Amino acid sequence: MNPYSESRFIGFVSMVSPLQTKVHFPSSVLLKKFFNADKGYHAITGKYIVIEGAGTGFLGKITEISLPEKERLELTEVKFEKEIFHPTGKVEILLCFDNYKLKAKKGLDQLPPVSAKVYLCSDVFLGSLLTEFGVKDGVNPITIPLASLTDNENHKINVSSQALFGRHCAVVGTTGGGKSWTVAKLIEQVVAQNGKAILIDATGEYETLKTYSKVKYLKFNSLGTDSIYFNYQDLRETDLYALFRPTGQAQLPKLQEATRSLRLIELLSKKASKTSNDSFIMDKSNKYWQEYPLHNLTVFNKASQSRNPFIKAIKENIEVFNNDCKFDINALPYQIFNECIRDFGNDNDKYGTDDSTAKGFCQSLVSRIQVTITNDAFKTVFGFDNKSIAKNEFNQVVNDFIDIKSKENVLILSVADVSTENKLKEILVNSIGRYLLEKALAEHFKDASKKSLLLFLDEAHLFLNKKIKDEYSIEVELDAFDRITKECRKFGLFLVISTQMPRDIPRGVLSQMGTFIVHRLINQQDREAIEFACSDANKSALSFLPILSSGEAMLTGVDFPMPMILKITEPNVKPDSNTPSVF
């Protein structure tokens, strides 16, 4: 294959600097030869060219075409058709390649010489440079057929799966740009390559993908066999802060003490069923235990009781300080009131008496808890009544899915029907992310018997950079996915975010994305966010983003030799992304 075919010669390098390269076209006839023949006129701006050097060739992209001032002032349609003009083009040098092996080199270690010949790059040669895009030398790659050349869809581009996902990935673009199709294409390839992925579906548009035999689709806040709930006992105490919004001074300490007491009840109850321990605090005939038979609840009654048995039980059950919710949450309102006791002064051997003032301060917290755990939307999602209508429990579903013996490749969790009341949807999605984060940090996905996991977060701008805060409550940051991007790559958990608003994604998260698939972006702030996060995506490459057609995207990343605009191949099963008709 000869990249320097004389039939594609268009000009010479006329100027070279670290900032830009210029090409002199001897005649506009040469340009019309390629772009004004049978197909009508096609602008040469944006086309790829090759520059011939000694031992090294250069691939570049034409970013601007202009005429000398005198010719520009005299330009007319008639003259352009009959006379010869001498345009000049600005070229962005993208990469260099070996003239003998015709392989792209990583990095740009030199610049083309002045007077070097310039040729229009053929689709065949461009495709050969980009085949197995992102593959590292000496690595036996797994590649996926992701895209094709924008000018010639017959030239397919295979992309290294390790380069694509190995450093976290972001798929961005405005509505209608092809973002959802790209996500569907990636899911399709996960199935084809027998990988493992969980997709959090924010809008329900990926329900169509359940037609794949190895895709399981479940819905939160739904009825039927495809329903799922997140057991509240798999939450963390900090999740309760987000749900119940305690004030910092009066309510938070009582909530913390109450959760500790209820954990102790749970631990002691389990021990009582297994041993004959007859310690004082285990004896339910004493006044430490207060039962509500009507509700089948048990709480600790501390008022005026001896401290020592309680302190001893705490020391023997240090797990009470865990940040979990392994207790009966329906007892929480009652236990909070039982924590409202006075300081008994110098008598450290006894708890104080009931404190009506403290109970008054905690009344609003108790009311919020009772309203929340009895609210149908919250009960369905978290199973607060222990009688969830959902058929599947999140913990069990995920553990079965990530098991190496599982035949399913993709688990899609729809949160489309989850209420937005009191940030329920955001709290749920963050809880899912945090659960998987903890799995990763426990090296669950590094185990030889397990596979690495791709976690897709659809409409990521709805869930990232979110905080729970009102006028009086403490601030709770929903930071599970932020932590995943910073901590989990080496533990086998890789994040793929999809968003139409990259400006709303925390910069710290964007900076951790190793690969970007960028569809059409019109908003200036969105483009600036991508420019900040992509060191390889310069302003020249970004300037094409507003005019990309549907399905076209700029692929760039730390493992790719250059930013490249490609045509993403349509997925076999398309998401339901249609906007409802106005009329």
C-alpha positions in Angstrom: 0.0 0.0 0.0 1.5 3.3 -1.1 0.2 6.3 0.9 2.0 8.7 -1.4 0.2 8.1 -4.7 0.8 10.8 -7.2 -2.8 10.7 -8.3 -3.7 12.1 -4.8 -1.0 14.8 -4.7 -2.5 18.2 -3.7 0.4 20.5 -2.6 3.5 21.2 -0.6 4.3 22.1 3.0 4.9 25.9 3.0 5.3 26.7 6.7 6.1 24.7 9.9 6.0 25.7 13.5 5.3 24.0 16.8 1.8 25.6 16.7 0.7 25.0 13.1 1.6 23.7 9.7 0.6 25.3 6.4 0.1 23.7 3.0 0.3 25.5 -0.3 -2.0 24.2 -3.0 -0.4 25.0 -6.4 -3.8 25.1 -8.0 -7.5 24.9 -7.1 -7.8 22.5 -10.0 -6.2 19.8 -7.8 -8.8 20.3 -5.2 -11.7 20.2 -7.6 -10.2 17.0 -9.1 -11.2 15.2 -5.9 -14.2 17.1 -4.7 -15.9 18.5 -7.7 -16.2 15.5 -10.0 -19.2 13.2 -10.0 -20.5 13.9 -6.4 -20.7 17.6 -6.5 -18.5 19.9 -4.5 -17.4 18.6 -1.1 -15.4 20.9 1.2 -11.9 19.7 1.8 -11.8 21.2 5.3 -11.8 18.3 7.8 -10.2 15.9 5.3 -7.2 13.8 6.2 -3.9 14.2 4.4 -0.5 12.5 4.5 2.9 14.3 4.4 5.9 12.6 3.0 9.1 12.8 5.1 12.4 11.0 5.2 11.7 7.6 6.8 8.7 9.1 8.6 5.3 10.1 7.3 2.7 12.3 8.9 -1.0 12.1 9.2 -2.8 15.4 9.5 -6.2 17.0 9.1 -7.0 20.2 7.2 -8.7 22.6 9.5 -8.9 25.7 7.4 -8.7 26.8 3.7 -8.1 30.3 2.6 -7.1 32.3 -0.6 -4.5 35.0 -0.9 -6.1 38.4 -0.3 -5.8 39.5 -3.9 -7.5 36.3 -5.2 -10.1 36.4 -2.5 -11.1 40.0 -3.5 -11.4 39.0 -7.1 -13.3 35.8 -6.5 -16.5 35.2 -8.4 -18.3 32.0 -9.4 -17.3 32.4 -13.0 -13.7 33.0 -12.3 -13.6 30.1 -9.9 -14.8 27.7 -12.6 -12.5 29.0 -15.3 -9.4 30.4 -13.7 -6.8 28.9 -11.4 -6.6 30.0 -7.8 -3.9 29.2 -5.2 -5.4 28.4 -1.8 -3.5 27.8 1.4 -4.5 25.3 4.1 -3.8 25.0 7.8 -3.1 21.5 8.9 -3.2 19.9 12.3 -0.6 17.2 12.5 -2.1 14.2 14.3 0.5 11.5 14.3 3.5 10.2 12.5 4.1 6.7 11.1 6.9 4.6 9.8 7.3 4.8 6.1 8.4 1.2 5.8 6.2 -0.6 8.3 3.3 1.8 7.8 2.5 1.6 11.5 1.4 4.6 13.6 3.9 5.8 16.3 2.9 6.9 19.7 3.6 10.6 20.1 4.9 13.2 17.7 8.7 13.2 18.0 9.3 15.4 14.9 7.6 17.8 12.5 7.4 17.6 8.7 10.0 19.5 6.6 9.2 22.5 4.5 8.6 21.7 0.9 7.5 18.1 1.7 4.8 16.8 -0.6 1.2 16.6 0.6 -1.3 13.9 -0.5 -4.9 13.4 0.2 -5.1 10.4 2.5 -6.9 7.4 1.0 -9.6 5.6 3.0 -7.7 2.4 2.7 -4.6 3.8 4.3 -6.4 5.7 6.9 -8.4 2.6 7.8 -5.1 0.5 8.1 -3.7 3.1 10.5 -6.7 3.0 12.7 -7.4 -0.8 12.6 -7.2 -2.1 16.1 -7.2 1.5 17.3 -5.7 1.8 20.8 -3.9 -1.5 20.7 -0.6 -1.5 22.6 2.5 -3.0 21.2 3.3 -6.5 22.4 -0.3 -7.0 23.7 -2.6 -9.7 22.4 -5.7 -7.5 22.1 -9.4 -8.1 22.3 -10.9 -5.7 19.8 -14.5 -4.8 19.1 -16.0 -3.5 15.8 -17.2 -0.2 17.1 -17.2 2.2 14.1 -16.3 3.1 10.5 -14.7 6.0 8.7 -17.1 8.9 8.3 -16.5 9.1 4.5 -16.6 5.4 3.9 -18.6 3.1 6.1 -17.1 0.1 4.4 -13.9 0.7 6.3 -14.6 -0.7 9.7 -12.6 0.3 12.7 -11.8 -2.2 15.5 -11.1 -0.6 18.9 -9.1 -2.2 21.7 -11.5 -3.1 24.5 -8.8 -2.6 27.1 -8.1 0.9 25.7 -11.8 1.7 25.6 -12.8 0.5 29.1 -9.6 0.1 31.0 -9.4 3.6 32.4 -13.1 4.4 32.7 -15.1 5.8 29.7 -17.4 8.7 29.1 -20.0 8.8 26.3 -21.3 12.4 25.9 -23.4 14.3 23.4 -26.6 16.3 23.0 -30.0 14.7 22.5 -30.2 13.2 19.1 -26.5 12.9 18.6 -26.3 9.1 18.9 -25.2 8.8 22.5 -27.8 6.1 23.4 -27.0 4.1 20.3 -23.4 4.1 21.3 -24.2 2.8 24.7 -26.4 0.1 23.2 -23.5 -0.8 20.8 -21.1 -1.1 23.7 -23.6 -3.4 25.6 -24.0 -5.4 22.4 -20.2 -6.0 22.4 -20.2 -6.9 26.1 -22.6 -9.7 25.2 -20.5 -10.7 22.1 -17.3 -10.8 24.1 -18.9 -12.7 27.1 -18.1 -9.9 29.5 -19.9 -8.6 32.6 -21.8 -5.3 32.8 -24.4 -3.6 34.9 -26.3 -0.8 33.3 -28.3 1.7 35.5 -31.1 2.8 33.1 -32.4 6.2 34.2 -35.2 6.6 31.6 -36.2 3.0 30.6 -35.0 3.4 27.1 -32.8 0.3 27.2 -35.6 -2.1 28.0 -35.4 -3.1 24.3 -32.1 -4.8 25.0 -33.7 -7.5 27.1 -34.3 -9.3 23.7 -30.7 -10.5 24.1 -30.8 -13.9 25.7 -27.9 -13.0 28.0 -29.4 -9.7 29.2 -31.5 -9.5 32.4 -33.8 -6.5 32.8 -35.2 -5.6 36.2 -37.2 -2.6 37.4 -37.3 -0.7 40.7 -40.7 0.4 42.0 -42.5 -2.0 39.8 -44.8 -5.0 40.0 -44.4 -8.5 38.5 -41.5 -10.9 38.0 -39.2 -8.3 36.7 -39.4 -6.1 39.9 -36.5 -5.6 42.3 -35.9 -3.8 45.6 -32.8 -2.7 47.5 -33.0 -4.2 51.0 -32.6 -1.3 53.5 -30.3 -3.5 55.6 -27.8 -3.2 52.8 -27.8 0.6 53.2 -25.2 2.4 55.3 -26.0 4.7 58.3 -24.9 7.6 56.2 -27.7 6.7 53.7 -30.2 7.1 56.6 -28.9 10.6 57.1 -29.8 11.3 53.5 -33.2 9.7 53.9 -34.2 11.2 57.2 -32.2 14.5 57.2 -31.4 15.0 60.9 -30.2 18.3 62.3 -26.6 18.4 63.3 -26.8 19.3 67.0 -30.0 17.8 68.5 -31.1 15.0 66.2 -28.0 13.4 64.7 -26.4 12.2 68.0 -29.7 10.6 69.0 -30.1 8.9 65.6 -26.5 7.6 65.9 -27.1 6.3 69.4 -30.4 4.7 68.4 -28.9 2.8 65.4 -26.1 1.6 67.8 -28.7 0.3 70.3 -30.8 -1.5 67.6 -27.7 -3.1 66.2 -26.9 -4.4 69.7 -30.4 -5.8 70.0 -30.0 -7.6 66.7 -26.6 -9.1 67.7 -27.8 -10.2 71.1 -31.0 -11.7 69.7 -28.9 -13.8 67.3 -26.6 -14.9 70.2 -29.6 -15.8 72.4 -30.9 -18.1 69.7 -27.6 -19.9 69.5 -26.3 -20.0 73.1 -27.5 -20.3 76.7 -25.9 -17.0 77.7 -27.8 -15.7 80.8 -26.2 -12.3 81.1 -28.3 -9.6 82.7 -28.9 -7.7 79.5 -30.0 -10.8 77.6 -32.7 -11.4 80.1 -35.8 -9.9 78.6 -37.6 -10.0 81.9 -35.6 -7.0 83.1 -36.4 -3.4 82.4 -33.8 -3.0 79.6 -36.2 -4.5 77.1 -39.3 -2.6 76.0 -41.5 -4.5 73.6 -44.4 -3.4 71.4 -46.2 -6.7 70.7 -48.7 -5.0 68.4 -45.9 -4.0 66.1 -43.6 -7.0 66.9 -40.9 -4.5 68.0 -38.2 -4.5 70.7 -36.2 -1.5 71.9 -33.8 -0.7 74.7 -35.2 1.3 77.6 -32.2 3.1 79.1 -33.9 5.6 81.4 -32.8 5.2 85.0 -31.1 1.9 84.2 -27.6 0.8 85.2 -25.0 1.6 82.6 -22.7 -1.3 83.3 -24.6 -4.2 81.5 -25.0 -2.0 78.4 -21.4 -1.0 78.4 -20.3 -4.6 78.8 -22.5 -5.7 76.0 -21.1 -3.0 73.7 -17.5 -4.2 74.5 -18.4 -7.8 73.7 -20.2 -6.8 70.4 -17.9 -4.2 68.8 -19.8 -4.7 65.6 -22.4 -2.2 66.9 -20.1 0.5 65.6 -20.3 -0.7 62.0 -21.8 1.7 59.5 -24.6 -0.7 58.5 -28.3 -1.0 58.9 -28.6 -4.6 60.2 -31.6 -3.9 62.4 -35.3 -3.5 62.4 -35.8 0.0 61.0 -39.4 0.1 62.1 -38.2 0.3 65.7 -36.0 3.3 65.0 -38.6 6.0 65.9 -39.2 4.3 69.3 -35.5 3.9 70.0 -34.8 7.5 69.3 -37.2 8.6 72.0 -35.6 6.1 74.4 -32.2 7.8 73.8 -33.7 11.1 75.0 -32.5 10.9 78.6 -31.0 13.4 81.0 -27.4 13.5 82.1 -27.6 12.1 85.6 -24.8 14.3 86.9 -22.1 12.6 88.9 -23.8 9.3 89.0 -22.0 7.6 86.2 -23.4 4.2 87.1 -26.9 5.0 85.9 -28.6 6.6 82.9 -30.7 9.6 83.5 -34.5 10.0 83.4 -36.6 10.8 80.4 -35.8 14.2 78.9 -39.0 15.7 77.5 -37.0 18.6 76.0 -34.8 16.3 74.0 -37.9 14.4 72.8 -39.4 17.6 71.6 -36.2 18.4 69.6 -36.4 14.9 68.1 -40.1 14.9 67.3 -39.6 16.3 63.8 -37.0 13.6 63.0 -39.2 10.8 64.3 -42.1 12.2 62.2 -39.9 12.2 59.1 -38.8 8.6 59.7 -42.3 7.4 60.2 -43.5 9.2 57.1 -40.6 7.8 55.0 -40.8 4.2 56.1 -44.6 4.1 55.6 -44.5 5.9 52.2 -45.4 3.5 49.4 -42.6 4.7 47.1 -40.0 4.3 49.7 -41.3 1.0 51.0 -41.3 -0.5 47.5 -37.7 0.6 46.8 -36.2 -0.3 50.1 -38.6 -3.0 51.6 -39.1 -1.1 54.9 -42.1 -3.2 55.8 -40.3 -6.5 55.2 -43.1 -7.4 52.8 -41.8 -5.8 49.6 -44.0 -6.5 46.6 -40.8 -6.8 44.5 -39.9 -10.3 43.5 -36.1 -9.9 43.5 -33.7 -8.6 46.1 -30.8 -6.5 44.8 -28.1 -8.2 47.0 -29.0 -11.7 45.8 -29.5 -10.7 42.2 -26.1 -9.0 42.0 -24.3 -11.7 43.8 -25.8 -14.3 41.4 -25.0 -12.2 38.4 -21.3 -11.6 39.1 -20.7 -15.2 39.9 -18.5 -16.8 37.3 -21.1 -19.6 36.8 -23.8 -17.1 35.8 -24.7 -17.3 32.1 -25.9 -13.7 32.0 -23.6 -11.1 30.6 -25.6 -7.9 31.3 -27.8 -6.8 34.1 -29.9 -3.7 33.4 -31.5 -2.0 36.5 -34.2 0.5 35.5 -34.9 3.4 37.9 -37.2 5.1 35.5 -40.3 4.5 37.7 -38.6 5.5 40.9 -40.1 8.6 42.5 -38.0 11.8 42.6 -39.6 12.7 45.9 -37.0 13.7 48.5 -34.2 12.7 46.2 -35.2 9.0 46.4 -33.9 8.2 43.0 -30.5 9.8 43.6 -30.2 8.1 47.0 -31.1 4.7 45.4 -28.6 5.0 42.6 -25.9 6.2 44.9 -26.6 3.2 47.2 -26.2 0.8 44.2 -22.9 2.5 43.3 -21.7 2.3 46.9 -22.6 -1.4 47.2 -20.5 -2.2 44.1 -17.7 0.1 45.3 -17.5 -1.9 48.5 -17.5 -5.2 46.5 -14.6 -3.9 44.4 -12.6 -2.7 47.4 -13.0 -6.1 49.0 -11.2 -7.4 45.8 -14.3 -9.2 44.6 -13.7 -8.4 41.0 -10.0 -9.1 41.2 -10.6 -12.7 42.3 -9.5 -15.2 39.7 -13.0 -16.9 39.9 -14.7 -13.6 39.0 -14.7 -11.3 36.0 -14.0 -7.6 35.9 -17.3 -5.6 35.9 -18.3 -2.7 33.7 -20.7 -0.3 35.4 -22.8 1.9 33.0 -24.4 4.9 34.5 -27.0 6.4 32.1 -27.8 10.2 32.4 -25.0 10.5 34.8 -25.5 14.3 35.3 -28.7 13.4 37.3 -26.7 11.4 39.9 -23.2 12.9 40.1 -22.2 15.9 42.2 -25.4 15.6 44.3 -25.8 16.6 47.9 -28.7 16.2 50.3 -29.1 19.4 52.3 -31.9 21.6 53.5 -32.1 24.6 55.8 -31.6 22.7 59.1 -30.2 19.2 58.3 -26.7 18.1 57.9 -25.1 17.9 54.5 -24.8 14.4 53.0 -22.7 14.0 49.8 -23.7 11.3 47.4 -20.2 10.5 46.3 -20.2 6.7 45.5 -19.4 7.1 41.8 -16.9 9.8 42.4 -15.0 7.3 44.6 -15.4 4.5 42.0 -13.6 6.7 39.4 -10.7 7.4 41.8 -10.3 4.1 43.6 -11.7 1.1 41.7 -9.8 0.8 38.4 -7.1 -1.4 39.9 -9.8 -3.5 41.6 -11.6 -4.5 38.4 -14.6 -2.2 38.5 -14.7 0.2 35.5 -17.2 3.0 35.1 -18.9 4.1 31.8 -20.9 7.3 32.2 -23.3 8.6 29.6 -24.5 12.2 29.7 -25.8 15.0 27.6 -24.5 17.6 30.0 -20.8 17.1 30.7 -20.7 20.6 32.3 -22.7 19.2 35.2 -20.2 16.3 35.8 -17.6 17.1 38.5 -14.3 17.9 36.9 -12.6 15.4 39.2 -14.8 12.6 37.7 -14.2 13.8 34.1 -10.4 13.9 34.7 -10.5 10.2 35.7 -12.0 9.2 32.3 -9.4 7.6 30.2 -11.5 7.4 27.1 -14.1 9.8 25.6 -16.7 9.1 22.9 -18.0 12.6 22.1 -21.0 13.1 19.9 -22.4 16.4 18.8 -22.0 19.1 21.5 -23.4 22.6 20.8 -23.2 24.2 24.3 -19.9 26.1 24.8 -19.7 25.1 28.5 -20.0 21.4 27.5 -17.2 21.7 25.0 -15.0 23.5 27.6 -15.6 20.6 30.1 -14.4 18.1 27.5 -11.5 20.3 26.6 -10.5 20.4 30.2 -10.7 16.7 30.7 -9.1 15.6 27.3 -5.5 16.5 27.1 -5.4 15.0 23.6 -8.4 16.8 22.3 -7.2 20.2 21.2 -9.4 23.1 20.1 -9.0 22.2 16.5 -10.6 18.8 17.1 -13.2 20.2 19.4 -14.2 22.8 16.8 -15.9 20.0 14.8 -18.2 18.9 17.6 -21.1 21.3 16.9 -21.4 20.1 13.3 -21.2 16.3 13.8 -24.1 14.5 12.3 -26.1 11.8 14.2 -23.9 8.8 14.9 -20.6 10.6 14.4 -18.4 10.9 17.4 -14.8 12.0 18.3 -12.9 9.1 19.9 -10.0 10.1 22.1 -8.2 8.8 25.1 -4.8 8.2 26.7 -4.3 4.9 24.9 -5.3 6.3 21.4 -2.7 7.9 19.2 -4.9 10.9 18.2 -8.5 12.3 18.4 -10.5 10.7 15.6 -13.9 11.4 14.3 -15.7 8.2 13.4 -19.1 6.9 12.5 -20.4 4.6 15.3 -21.9 1.4 13.9 -25.6 1.1 14.5 -26.4 -1.4 17.2 -28.4 -4.5 16.2 -31.0 -3.7 18.9 -31.7 0.0 19.3 -32.8 1.7 22.5 -36.2 3.4 22.6 -34.9 7.0 22.3 -37.8 8.5 20.3 -39.1 11.8 21.5 -42.9 11.9 21.8 -44.6 13.8 19.0 -46.0 17.3 19.9 -48.9 16.9 17.5 
